[in-house]
């Protein structure tokens, strides 16, 4: 069968890479895709929000499944429009995608489902976390340890538009837990640890993510137990409200001294966690996505994984404040020849040359039998890639 992946980032490149390995997949298409996906299939100049263009593309390519990568088109209802046209879609409805599109809605759902989360504060007093209610490309959350930081964060969060709210600052290790739902049943996929801050030692502003690794050791509960206490109650609550969630439900969790507490929910594969998680999945991903899209998990959808993976993000020098466009990128082939997986996040082709085209430019994934081995391979490959002003964290998966 043919599949169409909607999006253009490193997450979409990783999904395309994994689906291209399926014996059930004949052709991979992407809208709009990126220079990395071109090596796996065909890219088409159709924007993720262009519903009519996507429907026409499905018809011309014969795609039998559409996988929507980014959150914005899901929250905008692109999945609904495609389903109304009779197209199978992996990704929730707009109503269910509010679990990411509105943090206040997510709070309401978690409270009704009995899921532990950070406490909302009536007064923005530091230490606290200030959040923009709507989508902000991973840049609408501000961790404030001083009152000066809190006051500044209130202004910056308000600049995103929409409501702003304040939560208690939770302490502990952060965890990303992926699970796939078909509207009723939930299948655990993987847990990963990501690195949101731009600088080493978790310094600087939050970003869309600067690196990730899997598996994560020392969890207070197994993956199944975490999903049972967090994802399944939320999926059940959404179904009770008449807005069943079918797609990838990703919970950002803080492992506090009082137990796991949810920081946020996302309605799609995480980025860059996906670039670490999918290389470790040893089973065919396509049947899992098809089962979720059809709302028909049959008890056989149990993915397995092995080994470890570490992903390092190479970003523009001024990221997250600014991106970079048009700077030549060198060393990708050398990194791949060293055994790393290179996923394109913000790249383009200009006059045949690979150049920068965004904030997060390249995601480099090393795989191995252990996190330490995968980390060494990832950083060895990172050092082979260069572009003007390239920055990356040097402490991903460091202990």
C-alpha positions in Angstrom: 0.0 0.0 0.0 1.0 3.7 -0.4 1.2 6.0 2.6 1.3 9.8 2.8 3.1 11.6 5.6 2.1 15.2 6.3 4.8 17.5 7.6 8.4 18.5 6.9 10.5 18.0 10.0 12.8 15.5 11.6 9.8 13.6 13.2 8.2 13.2 9.7 11.6 12.0 8.3 11.8 9.4 11.1 8.3 8.2 10.5 8.9 7.9 6.7 12.2 6.0 7.4 10.4 3.5 9.6 7.3 3.0 7.4 9.6 2.6 4.3 10.9 -0.6 6.0 7.5 -2.2 6.2 6.9 -5.0 3.7 3.3 -3.8 3.4 4.4 -0.3 2.1 4.9 0.1 -1.6 5.4 3.9 -1.8 6.1 6.6 0.7 4.9 10.1 -0.1 5.2 13.3 1.9 3.6 16.7 1.9 5.7 18.8 1.8 8.5 16.5 3.1 12.2 17.5 3.1 15.5 16.7 1.4 16.0 13.6 3.7 12.6 12.1 2.9 13.3 12.4 -0.9 15.7 9.5 -0.5 12.8 7.3 0.7 10.0 8.4 -1.5 8.3 11.3 -3.2 7.8 14.8 -1.8 5.0 17.1 -3.0 4.7 20.9 -2.5 1.5 20.7 -0.5 1.2 22.5 2.8 0.0 20.5 5.9 -3.0 22.9 6.3 -4.1 22.6 2.6 -7.0 20.2 3.0 -8.1 20.3 -0.7 -4.5 19.8 -1.8 -4.0 16.9 0.5 -7.2 15.2 -0.7 -6.1 15.6 -4.3 -2.7 14.3 -3.4 -4.3 11.2 -1.9 -6.2 10.6 -5.0 -3.2 11.0 -7.3 -0.8 8.9 -5.2 -3.3 6.2 -4.2 -2.3 6.6 -0.6 -4.4 4.4 1.7 -3.2 5.9 4.9 -2.4 9.5 5.9 -0.1 10.1 8.9 -0.3 13.7 10.2 2.9 14.6 11.9 2.6 18.1 13.3 0.1 19.3 16.0 -1.1 22.5 14.2 -3.0 20.8 11.4 -4.5 18.2 13.8 -5.7 21.0 16.1 -7.1 22.8 13.1 -9.1 19.8 12.1 -7.3 18.6 9.0 -7.7 15.0 10.1 -11.5 15.5 10.3 -11.7 16.9 6.8 -9.7 14.0 5.4 -11.8 11.5 7.2 -15.0 13.2 5.9 -13.5 12.5 2.4 -13.3 8.8 3.2 -9.5 8.8 3.9 -7.9 6.7 6.6 -6.0 9.1 9.0 -3.6 8.4 11.8 -4.2 11.4 14.1 -7.0 12.6 16.3 -10.0 14.7 15.6 -9.8 18.5 16.3 -12.0 17.9 19.4 -9.6 15.2 20.8 -6.5 17.2 19.7 -7.6 19.9 22.2 -5.7 17.8 24.7 -2.6 19.6 23.3 -4.3 22.6 21.7 -5.6 23.9 25.0 -3.7 23.4 28.2 -6.7 24.5 30.3 -8.8 21.8 28.5 -6.1 19.2 29.3 -6.3 20.2 32.9 -10.0 19.8 33.0 -9.8 16.4 31.4 -7.1 15.2 33.8 -9.0 16.4 36.8 -12.1 14.5 35.6 -10.0 11.4 34.9 -8.3 11.5 38.2 -4.8 11.9 36.7 -2.2 13.6 38.9 -0.8 16.9 37.4 0.9 20.1 38.4 -1.3 22.3 40.6 -2.6 25.5 39.1 -1.7 28.7 41.0 -4.0 31.7 41.4 -1.1 34.1 41.8 2.1 34.0 39.6 4.6 33.8 42.4 8.1 32.3 41.8 9.1 29.5 41.8 6.4 28.6 39.2 5.8 27.7 35.6 4.0 30.1 33.2 2.3 28.6 30.2 0.6 30.0 27.1 -2.7 28.1 26.8 -2.5 27.4 23.1 0.1 26.0 20.7 3.5 27.7 20.7 5.8 25.2 18.9 7.3 24.1 22.2 8.2 27.7 23.2 5.2 28.6 25.3 6.4 27.2 28.6 8.5 29.3 30.9 10.2 27.9 34.0 10.6 30.7 36.6 12.7 30.5 39.7 12.7 34.2 40.4 9.9 36.8 40.4 11.7 38.7 37.7 11.6 35.7 35.5 7.9 35.1 36.3 7.0 38.7 35.4 8.9 38.5 32.1 7.4 35.1 31.3 3.8 36.5 31.8 4.5 39.1 29.1 6.2 36.6 26.7 3.5 34.0 27.2 0.8 36.6 26.6 2.5 37.6 23.3 1.5 34.1 21.9 -2.1 35.2 22.2 -4.9 33.6 24.2 -5.0 32.9 27.9 -2.0 32.4 30.2 -2.0 30.3 33.3 0.5 29.5 36.1 1.4 26.2 37.7 3.5 25.0 40.6 7.1 24.2 39.6 7.6 20.4 39.9 11.0 19.0 40.7 12.3 15.6 39.4 13.3 13.8 36.3 11.2 14.4 33.2 9.9 11.6 31.0 8.1 11.4 27.6 5.7 8.4 27.4 4.2 7.5 24.0 1.1 5.4 23.6 -1.1 4.7 20.6 -4.9 4.7 21.0 -7.7 3.6 18.7 -10.4 5.7 20.5 -10.9 3.0 23.2 -7.9 0.8 23.6 -4.4 2.0 24.4 -1.1 0.3 23.4 2.1 1.5 25.1 4.9 2.3 22.6 7.9 3.7 24.4 9.4 6.0 27.0 12.1 8.5 26.3 13.9 11.4 28.1 14.1 14.7 26.2 16.1 17.9 26.7 14.0 21.0 26.4 16.4 23.8 27.4 18.7 25.1 24.8 21.9 24.9 26.9 23.9 22.3 28.7 22.9 21.7 32.3 19.3 22.7 31.4 20.1 26.3 31.0 18.6 28.9 28.7 15.1 29.1 27.3 12.8 26.2 26.4 12.9 24.9 22.9 11.1 22.4 20.7 13.7 19.9 22.0 17.5 19.6 21.8 17.9 15.8 22.1 16.5 12.6 23.5 17.3 9.1 24.4 15.6 5.7 25.0 15.3 3.5 27.0 15.1 5.2 30.3 16.4 3.3 33.3 15.3 3.6 36.9 11.6 4.2 36.3 9.4 4.0 39.5 7.0 1.9 37.5 7.0 0.0 34.2 5.7 1.4 30.9 2.5 -0.5 31.2 1.8 0.8 34.7 2.5 4.4 33.7 0.2 4.2 30.7 -2.4 2.5 32.9 -2.4 5.3 35.4 -2.1 8.2 32.9 -3.0 7.6 29.3 -5.9 5.1 29.7 -8.0 7.2 32.1 -7.6 10.2 29.8 -8.6 8.2 26.7 -11.6 6.9 28.6 -12.6 10.4 29.7 -12.3 11.7 26.1 -14.4 8.8 24.8 -17.0 9.5 27.6 -17.2 13.1 26.3 -17.9 11.9 22.8 -14.5 12.9 21.5 -12.6 9.6 21.2 -8.8 9.9 20.8 -7.3 7.9 17.9 -3.6 8.5 17.3 -0.5 9.0 19.3 -1.0 10.3 22.8 2.2 11.6 24.3 2.4 12.5 28.0 5.2 14.7 29.4 5.6 13.5 33.0 7.6 14.7 35.9 8.8 11.9 38.3 8.3 13.7 41.6 8.9 12.5 45.1 5.1 12.2 45.3 4.9 10.0 42.2 4.5 10.7 38.5 2.6 13.9 37.6 1.6 15.1 34.1 3.2 18.3 32.8 1.4 18.3 29.4 -0.2 16.1 26.8 0.6 16.1 23.1 -1.6 14.7 20.3 1.2 13.5 18.0 4.6 11.9 17.9 7.1 14.0 19.9 10.1 15.7 18.2 12.9 14.8 18.7 11.9 11.7 20.8 10.5 10.0 17.8 13.9 10.1 16.1 15.2 8.0 19.1 12.2 5.8 19.7 11.5 4.5 16.2 15.0 3.1 15.5 14.5 0.9 18.6 11.1 -0.5 17.5 11.7 -3.9 16.1 8.2 -4.6 14.8 6.4 -3.3 11.8 4.9 0.2 12.6 2.3 0.2 9.9 -0.2 -2.3 11.4 -0.2 -0.3 14.6 -1.0 3.0 12.8 -3.6 1.3 10.6 -5.3 -0.2 13.6 -5.5 3.1 15.3 -6.8 4.9 12.2 -9.5 2.3 11.8 -10.5 2.3 15.5 -9.9 -1.4 15.4 -7.1 -2.7 17.7 -7.6 -6.5 17.8 -5.3 -7.5 20.5 -2.3 -8.2 18.2 -0.9 -4.7 18.2 1.9 -5.1 20.7 5.1 -3.4 19.4 8.5 -4.6 20.7 11.8 -2.8 21.0 15.4 -3.6 21.5 18.7 -1.7 22.0 19.1 2.0 22.7 19.2 5.2 20.8 20.4 8.7 21.4 19.4 11.7 19.3 21.3 15.0 19.2 19.7 18.1 17.6 22.0 20.5 15.7 20.3 23.9 15.7 20.9 27.4 14.3 23.2 29.6 16.3 20.5 31.9 17.5 17.8 29.3 18.1 15.2 29.4 19.7 15.1 33.2 19.2 15.9 32.9 15.4 16.5 30.3 12.8 19.0 30.2 9.9 18.3 30.0 6.2 20.7 29.4 3.4 23.9 28.4 5.1 25.6 25.4 3.5 25.6 22.1 5.4 28.6 19.8 5.2 29.3 16.3 6.5 25.9 14.6 6.4 27.2 11.8 4.2 30.2 11.3 6.5 28.0 11.0 9.5 25.8 8.4 7.8 28.9 6.5 6.6 29.9 6.3 10.3 26.7 4.4 11.0 24.5 7.2 12.4 21.0 8.0 11.3 20.6 11.6 10.1 17.1 13.0 10.1 16.5 16.3 8.4 14.5 18.8 10.5 15.1 22.2 8.9 17.0 21.8 5.6 16.5 22.6 1.9 18.1 22.2 -1.4 19.4 25.3 -3.2 21.1 24.9 -6.5 21.8 21.3 -5.6 23.4 22.1 -2.3 22.0 21.2 1.1 21.4 24.3 3.2 19.8 25.4 6.5 16.1 26.2 6.5 14.8 26.8 10.0 15.7 26.6 13.7 16.4 23.0 14.4 18.4 21.9 11.4 19.6 18.3 11.7 18.8 15.4 14.1 21.6 12.8 14.5 20.7 9.4 16.0 23.2 6.9 17.2 22.0 3.3 18.0 23.7 0.6 20.1 23.2 -2.1 22.6 23.4 0.4 25.4 22.6 4.1 25.9 26.4 4.7 26.4 27.3 3.0 23.1 24.5 4.9 21.3 25.6 8.2 22.8 29.2 7.7 21.7 28.1 7.0 18.1 25.7 10.0 18.0 28.3 12.5 19.2 31.0 11.0 16.9 28.6 11.6 14.0 27.6 15.1 15.2 31.2 16.2 15.0 31.3 15.3 11.3 28.5 17.7 10.4 29.0 21.5 10.2 27.2 24.7 9.2 27.7 28.3 10.2 26.8 28.9 13.9 25.7 25.3 14.5 24.9 24.7 18.2 24.0 21.5 20.1 23.9 20.3 23.7 26.9 18.2 24.8 25.2 16.6 27.8 22.4 14.5 26.2 22.2 11.1 27.9 25.2 12.0 30.1 24.5 9.9 33.1 
